[in-house]
């Protein structure tokens, strides 16, 4: 109970009650220092290596609930909310305590004048007030565990709102309670059907209305267990709910609608926890375009982040990103309910050759494996299917066998093939009785097999009994309305199980202590400055990354001597802390083969630098490396995720083709190799037009060493660009021909 000084609510409370609105998001990070117990769970840069899982049981199923600002006055905005909360509390078995300074009862329940007057310690407080900040301290005194704030007018409204939200977040951190919102809604208190069986979908949305399609899946027999409308995430965020849902035994998949990530690291730790638990996370993440990102920021008040980095980070940790809400519901439903695949092969089975060919084209283009059935299997199918029809895959039955005893035999024979893990049957439109019989045969087969059977019901009507009753009545058949959604879901299903089967958390192997290279590198850093090429290459040398033989000289005579030591032909380049793109200024000379050329080049380079008013620390005389594939490897700082590592085609191609792959440290060798296969120009590394294969192992080693730099120097290294990194023929290594480094 509260002390006497809190016997009544503050006077502001009377003005706040019944002024409930909706509210937004802010990027608030914990400032608490790690305890000794947590020290071993920090990486080399001091960032956490594991996620905390908030105990949200008492949020979703509280024993008691206080409704601050409760009302039963007709026409008031809080009245409908209070009514819904009372109904929800009755469903979950919670006691409700209305709180209002001027009411004796609310909907027949005793109403308390203040938080201090509550008859018991409550698990959850729902704040129906315009400004939740003054109430937080009172809730802390009462040791309330959770609170929900609906109010709006925070970070989504601009700088003033963001400042108000920062004050709210700070108050919540001091209080010890956990807050959902502000700018959230009543979705967490929806009525969920309790008559549905099987694994459930847990739903997380930052915009409540965007979760409606997934919530409606209950009407199709698909179970929903939770809905977390995170709002502005001043405290509890998407990552918290992913971590919690990943450990709930009833949750088969987590579906998310994400406008902006509050904390990139927390999101990755939560995704890692879900991957280790083999619980699929399916997400719509807005912000692919500049317009989408701008609108998302205005609605959530959080950074949307570089979409390329977000996309790469999600793939890196197994989060399945989809574009539409229809894809979100279909993919999450399939992943929640389907058993793990027995094989990766997909067979397309139809009553129309055209339908089968059309779907097969789309599926193959999307990357699904459609194996050619063996001659023995084709001969078996031709027992029931006319010889002139194709049964290699896709399987065309011609229609007539579906109508009799042959239909089930065909389906069973396909499913018996060990190369087949998924059978997909597109039914483009109702054609009774043929389509009705086919639907029933597929449902019956699904009950007898542990392989996935998918049906696309293409009728725009959707009221047919074969669809509404037979297909949707089956918990074993995955039914779709479009080719595209089926392909997206099946690909995600196969990718998820392939990913989790070999998944090892990169955080387990993340470095926790600095390498011997770190101290050498620290001595080279110049806070707030760009390093010269010479200094940047010294940084690379500190981390064991090979650079050409070279010398920094300050006279023409020294340049000639250096060329003799380096070995002709040589490259000469101006080196200075303000030089970025030297070629455009004419500050690079290549293919020099004589002392006279060296002296002329030295004079020309220094004259240009003087004319351009560019300070130099000298001229580099470098070994000339010609034969190889030019790549770029770099480090940039992302607003959400911190240091990120990029690899792509280098030289002039980096700006022309923009062919690059991104990863967020930590990651292992498997991810470094996966980055290379993602490049459109990957074939160049394999050797084209008679060129020998490149030393991919050496390139991967450079990527991993650069990652180590990113982790250890993250606080002091703003940007690193190795371009070009010349990847030599297999077995000969890789050489960083140029480098740019910018210190924080």
C-alpha positions in Angstrom: 0.0 0.0 0.0 1.1 3.5 -0.6 2.1 5.9 2.1 -0.2 8.8 3.3 1.3 11.3 0.9 -0.1 9.2 -1.9 -3.6 8.8 -0.4 -5.2 10.5 -3.4 -4.2 10.9 -7.0 -2.5 14.1 -8.1 -4.8 17.0 -8.9 -3.8 16.6 -12.6 -5.5 13.3 -12.6 -9.0 14.7 -12.7 -8.1 16.5 -15.9 -6.5 13.5 -17.5 -9.1 10.8 -16.9 -11.4 10.0 -19.9 -9.0 11.9 -22.2 -7.5 8.7 -23.6 -6.0 8.7 -27.0 -3.4 6.7 -29.0 0.4 7.1 -28.8 3.9 6.3 -30.4 7.5 5.1 -30.1 11.0 6.1 -29.0 14.5 4.7 -29.1 15.3 4.3 -25.4 18.3 2.1 -24.5 19.1 0.8 -21.0 21.9 2.7 -19.3 22.4 0.3 -16.4 25.9 -0.9 -16.1 26.4 -4.7 -16.4 26.7 -6.6 -13.2 29.7 -8.9 -12.5 27.4 -11.9 -13.2 26.6 -10.5 -16.6 30.2 -9.6 -17.5 30.8 -13.0 -19.2 27.8 -12.4 -21.4 29.3 -9.3 -23.1 31.2 -9.3 -26.3 34.6 -7.6 -27.0 32.8 -4.3 -27.6 30.8 -4.5 -24.3 27.5 -5.4 -26.0 25.3 -8.2 -24.7 25.6 -11.8 -26.0 22.2 -13.0 -24.7 18.8 -11.6 -24.5 16.7 -11.3 -21.3 13.3 -12.9 -21.5 10.8 -10.7 -19.6 8.3 -12.7 -17.5 5.2 -11.7 -19.3 2.9 -14.4 -17.9 1.4 -11.9 -15.5 0.8 -9.4 -18.3 -1.2 -11.8 -20.5 -2.9 -13.6 -17.6 -2.9 -11.3 -14.6 -4.5 -12.1 -11.3 -5.7 -8.6 -10.8 -6.1 -5.5 -13.0 -6.4 -1.8 -12.1 -8.1 0.4 -14.7 -6.9 4.0 -14.0 -9.5 6.4 -15.3 -12.3 3.8 -15.5 -15.7 5.1 -16.6 -19.2 3.9 -17.2 -20.7 7.2 -18.3 -22.3 6.9 -21.6 -20.7 8.8 -24.4 -17.3 8.9 -22.7 -14.3 7.4 -24.7 -13.1 5.4 -21.6 -16.4 3.7 -21.1 -16.2 1.3 -24.0 -12.6 0.5 -23.1 -13.5 -0.2 -19.5 -16.3 -2.5 -20.6 -13.9 -4.5 -22.8 -11.3 -4.7 -20.1 -13.8 -6.1 -17.6 -15.0 -8.7 -20.2 -11.4 -9.7 -20.9 -10.5 -9.9 -17.2 -13.5 -12.2 -16.7 -12.2 -14.5 -19.5 -8.7 -14.8 -18.0 -9.9 -15.0 -14.4 -8.6 -11.6 -13.2 -10.0 -9.4 -10.6 -10.8 -5.8 -11.8 -10.3 -2.7 -9.7 -11.6 0.5 -11.3 -9.8 3.7 -10.2 -11.4 7.1 -10.6 -11.3 10.1 -8.1 -15.0 10.9 -8.3 -16.9 7.6 -8.8 -18.0 5.2 -6.2 -18.7 2.4 -8.6 -18.0 1.6 -12.3 -20.2 -1.0 -13.9 -21.2 -2.2 -10.5 -17.7 -2.7 -9.3 -16.3 -0.8 -6.3 -14.2 2.2 -7.6 -11.2 3.4 -5.7 -10.2 7.1 -5.6 -6.5 6.4 -6.2 -3.8 3.8 -6.8 -2.9 4.0 -3.1 -6.4 3.0 -2.2 -6.3 -0.3 -4.1 -7.2 -3.2 -1.9 -4.4 -5.4 -3.2 -1.2 -5.4 -5.1 -2.1 -5.6 -8.8 -0.3 -7.3 -11.7 -1.4 -5.0 -14.4 -2.5 -1.3 -14.5 -4.3 0.0 -17.6 -3.9 3.8 -17.9 -6.8 5.5 -19.5 -5.3 9.0 -19.0 -3.9 11.6 -21.4 -0.6 11.9 -19.6 0.7 8.6 -18.0 3.9 10.1 -16.6 2.6 11.4 -13.3 0.9 8.0 -12.6 4.1 6.0 -13.0 5.6 6.9 -9.7 2.4 6.0 -7.9 2.3 2.6 -9.7 5.9 2.0 -8.6 5.1 2.7 -5.0 2.3 0.2 -5.3 4.7 -2.3 -6.8 2.6 -2.8 -9.9 4.4 -5.2 -12.3 3.0 -4.1 -15.7 1.2 -1.0 -17.1 -0.4 -0.2 -20.5 -0.5 3.4 -21.7 -2.9 4.2 -24.6 -2.2 7.9 -24.7 -0.8 9.5 -27.9 1.1 12.7 -28.5 4.6 11.4 -27.9 7.5 10.6 -30.3 5.3 10.3 -33.3 4.5 14.0 -33.1 8.0 15.4 -33.4 10.8 16.7 -31.1 8.6 17.8 -28.3 6.7 14.5 -28.2 10.0 12.6 -28.4 11.3 14.5 -25.4 8.0 13.7 -23.5 8.5 10.1 -24.4 12.1 10.1 -23.2 10.9 11.4 -19.8 8.3 8.7 -19.7 10.9 6.0 -20.5 13.2 7.3 -17.8 10.4 7.2 -15.3 9.6 3.7 -16.2 13.2 2.6 -15.8 13.4 4.1 -12.4 10.1 2.6 -11.4 10.9 -1.1 -12.0 7.6 -1.8 -13.7 7.3 -2.7 -17.4 5.3 -0.6 -19.7 3.5 -1.4 -23.0 3.0 1.7 -25.1 2.3 4.5 -25.2 0.2 4.8 -28.4 -0.9 1.2 -28.1 -4.5 -0.1 -28.2 -6.7 -2.9 -26.9 -5.5 -5.7 -29.1 -3.8 -7.4 -26.2 -7.2 -7.8 -24.6 -9.0 -9.4 -27.6 -11.1 -12.5 -27.3 -9.2 -15.5 -28.6 -11.0 -18.7 -29.6 -10.4 -21.5 -27.1 -11.9 -24.3 -29.2 -9.0 -24.6 -31.6 -6.2 -27.1 -31.3 -2.6 -27.3 -32.5 0.3 -24.9 -32.5 -0.7 -21.3 -32.3 0.4 -18.0 -33.9 1.6 -15.3 -31.6 1.1 -11.9 -33.1 3.2 -8.7 -32.6 2.2 -5.4 -34.3 3.3 -1.8 -34.0 0.2 -0.7 -35.8 -2.8 -2.6 -34.4 -5.0 -2.6 -37.5 -2.3 -4.3 -39.5 -2.7 -7.4 -37.4 -6.4 -7.9 -38.3 -5.8 -10.3 -41.1 -3.8 -12.6 -38.9 -6.3 -12.3 -36.1 -9.0 -13.3 -38.5 -7.3 -16.6 -39.3 -9.2 -18.0 -36.3 -12.3 -18.0 -38.4 -10.4 -20.4 -40.7 -9.6 -22.7 -37.8 -6.1 -21.5 -37.1 -5.3 -20.9 -33.5 -4.0 -17.5 -32.1 -2.5 -17.4 -28.6 -1.3 -13.8 -28.0 -1.4 -10.4 -29.5 1.2 -7.8 -28.5 0.4 -4.3 -29.9 3.7 -2.7 -28.9 2.9 0.9 -29.9 5.7 3.3 -29.4 7.8 0.9 -27.4 8.9 3.3 -24.7 9.8 0.2 -22.7 8.6 -3.2 -23.8 9.5 -3.7 -27.5 9.1 -6.2 -30.3 12.3 -8.0 -29.3 10.9 -8.6 -25.7 7.8 -10.3 -27.1 9.8 -12.4 -29.6 12.0 -13.7 -26.8 9.0 -14.5 -24.7 6.9 -16.1 -27.4 9.9 -18.2 -28.5 9.8 -20.1 -25.2 6.0 -20.6 -25.0 5.2 -24.3 -25.8 1.9 -23.5 -27.5 3.5 -21.0 -30.0 4.2 -22.6 -33.4 5.1 -19.3 -35.2 5.5 -15.6 -34.4 4.0 -13.1 -36.9 5.2 -9.5 -36.7 4.3 -6.2 -38.3 7.3 -3.9 -37.8 7.4 -0.3 -38.6 10.8 0.5 -37.0 13.2 -1.4 -34.7 13.9 0.3 -31.4 17.2 -1.5 -30.7 18.8 -3.5 -33.5 21.0 -5.6 -31.1 18.0 -6.5 -29.0 16.1 -7.6 -32.1 19.0 -9.9 -33.2 19.4 -11.4 -29.8 15.6 -12.2 -29.8 15.8 -13.6 -33.3 18.7 -15.7 -32.2 16.7 -17.1 -29.3 13.8 -18.0 -31.7 16.2 -19.7 -34.1 17.8 -21.8 -31.4 14.3 -22.8 -30.3 13.4 -23.5 -33.9 10.4 -21.2 -33.7 9.8 -19.4 -37.0 9.5 -15.6 -37.0 7.7 -14.1 -40.0 7.8 -10.3 -40.4 6.4 -7.5 -42.5 9.0 -4.7 -42.1 8.0 -1.5 -43.8 10.5 1.0 -45.1 11.8 -0.7 -48.2 11.5 2.6 -50.1 12.3 6.2 -49.0 8.6 7.0 -48.9 7.8 3.9 -46.8 10.7 4.7 -44.4 9.6 8.3 -44.0 6.0 7.4 -43.3 7.0 4.7 -40.9 9.2 7.2 -39.0 6.4 9.7 -38.8 4.1 7.0 -37.3 6.4 5.4 -34.9 9.0 8.1 -34.0 11.8 5.5 -34.4 14.6 5.0 -36.9 13.6 2.7 -39.7 17.2 1.9 -40.5 19.0 1.2 -43.7 16.7 -1.3 -45.3 19.5 -3.3 -46.9 21.0 -3.8 -43.5 17.6 -4.7 -41.9 17.0 -7.2 -44.7 20.4 -8.8 -44.4 20.2 -9.0 -40.6 16.8 -10.7 -40.8 18.1 -13.3 -43.2 21.2 -13.8 -41.1 19.2 -14.8 -38.1 16.4 -16.7 -39.9 13.7 -14.1 -39.7 11.4 -14.6 -42.7 10.6 -11.3 -44.3 7.4 -10.9 -46.4 5.9 -7.9 -48.1 2.1 -8.2 -47.7 -0.3 -8.9 -44.8 -1.8 -11.7 -46.9 1.7 -13.3 -47.2 2.2 -12.7 -43.4 -1.0 -14.7 -42.5 -0.5 -17.5 -45.0 3.2 -18.0 -44.3 2.8 -17.8 -40.5 -0.2 -20.2 -40.7 1.8 -22.8 -42.7 4.9 -22.6 -40.5 2.9 -22.9 -37.3 1.1 -26.0 -38.3 3.2 -28.0 -40.7 5.5 -30.8 -39.6 9.2 -30.6 -40.5 9.8 -31.7 -44.2 11.1 -35.2 -45.0 12.7 -33.9 -48.2 13.1 -30.7 -50.1 11.5 -31.9 -53.4 8.2 -30.3 -54.5 5.8 -32.1 -56.8 3.1 -30.2 -58.6 -0.1 -32.3 -59.3 -3.0 -31.0 -61.2 -6.0 -31.9 -63.4 -4.8 -29.5 -66.1 -1.5 -29.5 -67.9 -1.6 -25.8 -68.4 -2.1 -25.1 -64.7 0.7 -27.4 -63.7 3.1 -25.9 -66.2 2.2 -22.3 -65.1 2.7 -23.1 -61.4 5.9 -25.0 -62.0 7.4 -22.1 -63.9 6.7 -19.7 -61.0 7.9 -22.2 -58.4 11.1 -22.9 -60.1 11.8 -19.2 -60.7 11.3 -18.7 -57.0 13.9 -21.3 -56.2 11.8 -24.3 -55.2 13.3 -27.7 -56.2 11.0 -29.6 -58.5 12.8 -33.0 -59.0 12.1 -35.1 -62.1 10.4 -38.3 -60.9 12.3 -41.4 -61.6 11.4 -43.6 -64.6 10.1 -46.3 -62.2 7.8 -43.7 -60.4 6.6 -42.4 -63.8 5.8 -46.0 -64.9 3.9 -46.5 -61.7 1.8 -43.3 -62.2 1.1 -44.4 -65.8 -0.9 -47.3 -64.4 -3.6 -44.8 -63.7 -2.8 -41.8 -65.9 -2.8 -42.1 -69.8 0.6 -42.6 -71.4 0.4 -39.4 -73.4 0.3 -37.2 -70.3 3.4 -35.8 -68.6 4.0 -37.3 -65.1 7.7 -36.4 -64.7 6.8 -33.3 -62.6 4.5 -31.5 -62.9 2.1 -34.5 -62.8 -0.9 -34.0 -65.2 -3.7 -36.6 -64.6 -5.9 -35.3 -67.4 -8.9 -35.0 -65.1 -10.7 -38.2 -65.5 -8.7 -40.4 -63.0 -9.7 -37.9 -60.2 -13.3 -39.0 -60.4 -12.8 -42.6 -59.4 -10.6 -45.0 -57.4 -7.5 -44.0 -59.3 -7.4 -40.5 -57.7 -6.2 -41.7 -54.2 -3.8 -44.1 -55.8 -2.0 -41.4 -57.7 -1.7 -39.1 -54.6 -0.3 -42.0 -52.5 2.2 -43.0 -55.1 3.5 -39.4 -55.4 3.8 -39.1 -51.6 5.6 -42.4 -51.3 8.5 -41.1 -53.4 11.5 -40.4 -51.0 12.5 -37.3 -53.0 9.2 -35.6 -52.4 8.6 -33.5 -49.3 5.8 -31.3 -50.5 2.8 -32.0 -52.8 1.1 -28.9 -54.2 -2.2 -29.1 -56.1 -3.4 -25.9 -57.8 -7.2 -26.0 -58.4 -7.8 -22.9 -60.5 -11.6 -23.1 -60.1 -14.4 -25.3 -59.0 -15.3 -28.0 -61.4 -17.7 -30.3 -59.5 -17.8 -33.1 -59.0 -14.2 -33.5 -60.1 -12.8 -30.7 -57.9 -14.9 -31.8 -54.9 -13.5 -35.4 -55.2 -10.0 -34.2 -55.6 -10.2 -31.9 -52.5 -11.5 -34.8 -50.4 -8.8 -37.2 -51.7 -6.1 -34.6 -50.7 -7.6 -34.1 -47.3 -7.8 -37.9 -46.7 -4.2 -38.4 -47.9 -3.0 -35.6 -45.6 -4.4 -37.5 -42.6 -2.3 -40.5 -43.5 1.0 -38.8 -44.4 3.6 -36.8 -42.5 4.4 -34.9 -45.7 3.0 -31.4 -46.5 0.1 -31.1 -48.9 -0.8 -27.7 -50.2 -3.9 -26.7 -52.2 -4.5 -23.4 -54.1 -8.2 -22.8 -54.4 -8.4 -20.3 -57.2 -12.1 -19.6 -57.2 -12.8 -15.9 -56.5 -16.1 -16.8 -54.9 -14.7 -18.9 -52.0 -18.1 -20.1 -50.8 -17.9 -23.6 -52.4 -18.3 -26.5 -50.0 -15.1 -28.1 -51.3 -13.3 -25.0 -50.1 -15.2 -23.8 -47.0 -16.0 -27.3 -45.7 -13.5 -29.8 -47.0 -10.3 -27.9 -47.4 -10.6 -25.4 -44.6 -12.1 -28.1 -42.3 -8.7 -29.9 -42.5 -6.0 -29.0 -40.0 -3.5 -31.0 -42.2 -3.9 -29.4 -45.6 -2.5 -25.9 -46.1 -4.9 -24.0 -48.3 -4.1 -20.9 -50.2 -6.0 -18.6 -52.6 -3.1 -17.5 -54.8 -0.1 -19.1 -56.5 2.2 -16.4 -55.2 1.3 -16.8 -51.5 1.6 -20.6 -51.7 5.1 -20.3 -53.3 6.2 -17.7 -50.7 5.0 -19.8 -47.8 6.4 -23.2 -49.1 9.8 -21.6 -49.8 9.8 -20.1 -46.3 8.8 -23.4 -44.8 11.7 -25.3 -46.5 14.2 -22.5 -45.9 13.3 -22.3 -42.2 13.8 -25.9 -41.5 17.0 -26.0 -43.5 18.3 -23.0 -41.6 17.4 -24.2 -38.1 18.7 -27.7 -38.7 22.3 -26.4 -38.9 21.9 -23.2 -37.0 24.6 -22.3 -34.4 24.3 -19.1 -32.6 27.0 -16.7 -33.7 26.9 -15.1 -30.2 28.4 -18.3 -28.7 31.6 -17.8 -30.6 31.7 -14.0 -30.5 35.0 -12.7 -29.2 34.9 -11.6 -25.6 38.4 -10.2 -25.2 40.5 -8.0 -27.6 42.9 -9.7 -30.0 46.6 -8.9 -29.9 45.9 -6.7 -33.0 43.7 -4.4 -31.0 46.5 -2.6 -29.1 48.5 -2.0 -32.3 45.4 -0.7 -34.1 44.4 1.6 -31.2 47.8 3.4 -31.6 47.0 4.2 -35.2 43.6 5.7 -34.6 43.1 9.5 -34.9 39.8 10.6 -33.3 37.6 12.6 -35.7 40.0 12.3 -38.6 40.4 10.3 -41.8 43.6 8.3 -42.0 45.9 8.5 -45.0 46.1 5.5 -47.2 49.5 4.7 -45.7 48.1 4.8 -42.2 44.9 2.9 -43.2 47.1 0.1 -44.6 49.0 -0.1 -41.4 45.7 -0.6 -39.7 45.0 -3.5 -42.1 48.5 -5.0 -41.4 47.8 -4.9 -37.7 44.9 -7.3 -38.3 46.9 -9.5 -40.6 45.4 -8.3 -43.9 47.9 -8.4 -46.7 48.8 -5.2 -48.5 51.3 -4.7 -51.4 55.0 -4.1 -50.9 55.3 -0.3 -50.6 57.2 2.6 -49.2 56.2 6.1 -48.2 58.8 8.6 -49.6 59.2 12.4 -49.5 61.6 13.0 -52.3 62.1 11.9 -55.9 65.4 10.3 -55.1 63.8 8.2 -52.3 61.1 7.2 -54.7 63.6 5.8 -57.2 65.3 3.9 -54.4 61.9 2.6 -53.2 61.0 1.4 -56.7 64.1 -0.6 -56.9 63.3 -2.3 -53.5 59.6 -2.8 -54.3 60.3 -4.1 -57.8 59.2 -2.7 -61.2 56.6 -2.1 -62.4 55.2 0.1 -59.7 52.3 2.3 -58.8 52.8 5.8 -57.3 50.0 7.4 -55.3 49.7 10.6 -53.2 49.1 9.8 -49.5 47.4 12.2 -47.2 44.7 12.3 -44.5 42.3 14.3 -46.6 42.5 12.2 -49.7 39.6 10.0 -50.7 39.2 9.4 -54.4 42.7 10.0 -55.6 42.1 8.9 -59.2 39.7 11.8 -60.0 42.4 14.3 -59.0 45.1 12.6 -61.1 47.0 11.5 -58.0 47.6 7.9 -59.1 50.2 6.8 -61.7 50.4 3.1 -62.7 52.7 0.9 -64.7 55.9 2.9 -64.0 59.0 1.0 -65.3 62.0 3.3 -65.1 63.8 5.8 -62.8 62.9 8.7 -65.1 59.2 7.8 -65.0 59.5 7.6 -61.2 61.0 11.1 -61.0 58.5 12.6 -63.4 55.6 11.0 -61.6 56.8 12.3 -58.2 57.1 15.8 -59.5 53.6 15.7 -61.2 51.9 14.2 -58.1 53.3 16.8 -55.7 52.5 19.6 -58.2 48.9 18.5 -58.4 48.6 18.2 -54.6 50.0 21.7 -54.2 47.6 23.1 -56.9 44.7 21.4 -55.3 45.8 22.5 -51.8 45.8 18.9 -50.5 48.3 18.2 -47.7 50.4 15.1 -48.1 52.3 12.9 -45.7 54.3 11.6 -48.7 54.1 9.6 -51.9 53.5 5.9 -51.9 55.6 3.7 -54.1 53.7 0.4 -54.4 54.0 -3.0 -55.8 51.8 -3.3 -58.9 49.3 -6.2 -58.6 47.3 -6.8 -61.8 45.9 -10.3 -62.1 42.8 -11.0 -60.0 39.2 -10.1 -59.2 38.6 -6.6 -57.7 36.4 -6.7 -54.7 35.5 -4.2 -51.9 35.2 -5.1 -48.2 34.2 -2.4 -45.7 32.8 -1.4 -42.4 30.0 1.2 -41.9 28.1 2.2 -38.8 24.3 1.6 -38.9 22.0 3.6 -36.7 20.2 0.5 -35.5 22.8 -2.3 -35.6 26.1 -0.6 -35.1 29.0 -1.8 -37.1 28.2 -3.7 -40.3 30.4 -5.5 -42.8 29.9 -5.2 -46.5 31.5 -7.2 -49.4 30.9 -6.7 -53.1 32.4 -6.2 -56.5 35.1 -3.5 -56.3 36.9 -1.0 -58.4 34.7 1.2 -60.5 32.0 -1.6 -60.4 31.1 -0.8 -56.8 29.5 2.5 -57.8 28.1 1.3 -61.1 26.6 -2.0 -60.2 26.1 -1.6 -56.4 26.4 -5.3 -56.1 27.1 -5.9 -52.4 26.1 -8.1 -49.5 25.8 -7.0 -45.8 26.1 -8.8 -42.5 25.9 -7.6 -38.9 28.7 -8.9 -36.6 29.1 -11.4 -35.1 28.9 -13.9 -37.8 30.8 -17.0 -38.8 32.5 -18.4 -41.8 29.3 -19.8 -43.2 27.7 -16.4 -43.3 30.9 -14.9 -44.9 30.7 -17.5 -47.7 26.9 -16.9 -48.0 27.6 -13.2 -48.6 29.6 -14.1 -51.7 26.9 -16.3 -53.2 24.4 -13.5 -52.8 26.4 -11.3 -55.2 25.1 -11.1 -58.8 28.7 -11.1 -59.9 29.6 -14.2 -57.9 30.5 -16.0 -61.2 33.6 -13.7 -61.5 35.1 -15.5 -58.4 34.6 -18.9 -60.1 36.5 -17.9 -63.2 35.0 -16.7 -66.5 36.3 -16.4 -70.0 39.3 -18.5 -69.3 40.2 -16.7 -66.1 41.3 -18.9 -63.2 39.1 -19.3 -60.1 39.8 -16.7 -57.5 41.1 -17.5 -54.0 37.7 -17.4 -52.3 39.2 -18.8 -49.0 41.5 -15.8 -48.8 38.6 -13.5 -49.5 36.5 -15.1 -46.7 39.5 -14.7 -44.3 39.7 -11.0 -45.1 36.0 -10.6 -44.4 36.3 -12.3 -41.1 39.4 -10.2 -40.1 37.5 -7.1 -41.1 34.6 -8.2 -38.9 37.0 -8.6 -36.0 38.1 -5.0 -36.6 34.5 -3.9 -36.7 33.8 -5.5 -33.3 37.0 -4.3 -31.6 37.2 -0.8 -33.0 33.4 -0.2 -33.2 33.6 2.8 -30.9 36.5 4.4 -32.7 36.2 3.3 -36.4 33.5 5.1 -38.2 34.2 3.8 -41.7 36.5 1.4 -43.4 36.8 0.9 -47.2 39.2 -1.6 -48.8 38.8 -1.0 -52.5 40.0 -2.6 -54.5 40.8 -5.8 -52.6 42.5 -7.8 -55.4 41.6 -11.5 -55.0 44.3 -13.4 -56.7 44.0 -16.9 -58.4 43.2 -19.8 -56.0 46.0 -20.4 -53.5 47.6 -17.0 -54.0 45.7 -14.9 -51.5 44.2 -11.5 -51.6 45.9 -8.1 -51.4 44.4 -4.7 -50.3 45.5 -2.3 -52.9 43.9 0.8 -51.4 42.2 1.6 -48.1 40.3 4.4 -46.5 39.6 4.6 -42.8 37.7 7.3 -40.9 38.0 7.5 -37.1 35.2 8.7 -34.8 
